[in-house]
Amino acid sequence: MIRSELIQKISEENPHLFQRDVEKIVSTIFEEIVEAMARGDRVELRGFGAFSVKHRDSRTGRNPRTGESVEVEEKHVPFFKTGKLLRDRLNGG
C-alpha cells in the first residue's frame, strides 16, 4: 500500500472527513514520526510496532566488485520492530 492508497482508504471509511483533511492527518503523523526519530526518540504504536534509530560505527568494508578495502563512515539507520499483535496476525494467530 502506498501513501495515496492509505489516504483513499481512510477517506472512504470516513465519509464525514474531507480528503484534504485526511491527507493533512496522514502527513502530520508521518512527519511527527520522522521528527521524533531525527531527535533520536523511539516511536511506539501499540500492536503495530516500534520505530527507532540504531547507530552503526565506522568500519572497514570491502568493495564486492573489486575486493578492495574501503572505509565506511559511521551512520544512523532507521529500525522497525514489529509488535506482537502484528506478528501474530501475519503468522495466522
C-alpha positions in Angstrom: 0.0 0.0 0.0 1.3 3.4 -0.9 0.5 6.7 0.8 -2.2 7.8 -1.7 -3.9 4.4 -1.3 -3.9 4.8 2.5 -5.4 8.3 2.2 -8.1 7.0 -0.2 -9.0 4.1 2.1 -9.3 6.3 5.2 -11.4 8.8 3.2 -13.7 6.0 2.1 -14.1 4.7 5.6 -14.8 8.2 7.0 -17.1 10.0 4.5 -17.6 12.8 7.1 -13.9 13.8 6.6 -12.7 15.8 3.6 -9.9 14.1 1.6 -7.7 17.2 2.1 -8.1 16.8 5.9 -7.2 13.1 5.7 -4.1 14.0 3.6 -3.1 16.5 6.3 -3.7 14.0 9.1 -1.6 11.3 7.4 1.2 13.7 6.5 1.3 15.1 10.1 1.6 11.5 11.5 4.4 10.7 9.2 6.2 14.0 9.9 6.0 13.5 13.6 7.4 10.0 13.4 10.3 11.3 11.2 11.0 14.3 13.5 11.0 12.1 16.6 13.4 9.6 15.0 15.6 12.6 13.9 15.8 13.6 17.6 16.8 10.0 18.4 13.5 9.2 20.1 11.7 5.9 19.8 8.1 5.9 18.4 5.9 3.1 19.5 2.5 2.3 18.0 1.0 -0.4 20.3 0.0 -3.5 18.5 1.8 -2.4 15.3 5.4 -1.9 16.2 8.2 0.5 17.2 10.4 2.8 15.1 13.8 3.6 16.4 17.3 4.7 15.3 20.3 2.4 15.5 23.9 3.7 15.5 26.4 1.9 13.3 30.0 2.5 14.0 32.5 3.2 11.2 34.2 0.1 9.9 36.4 -1.2 7.1 34.2 -2.7 4.4 35.0 -4.4 1.1 34.0 -3.4 -2.4 32.3 -6.6 -3.7 33.3 -5.9 -7.3 37.0 -5.2 -6.8 37.7 -6.8 -3.4 39.3 -3.5 -2.4 39.1 -2.4 1.2 37.0 0.8 1.8 36.3 2.8 4.9 32.5 3.0 5.7 31.6 6.0 7.8 29.5 5.8 11.0 25.8 6.3 10.4 22.4 6.2 12.0 19.8 3.9 10.4 16.1 3.6 10.9 14.9 0.4 12.5 11.4 -1.1 12.8 10.4 -3.9 15.2 7.0 -5.4 14.7 4.6 -5.5 17.6 3.2 -8.8 19.0 -0.3 -8.2 17.5 1.1 -7.5 14.0 3.4 -10.5 14.2 0.6 -12.8 15.3 -1.7 -11.6 12.6 0.9 -12.2 9.9 1.6 -15.7 11.2 -2.1 -16.7 11.3 -2.5 -16.2 15.0 
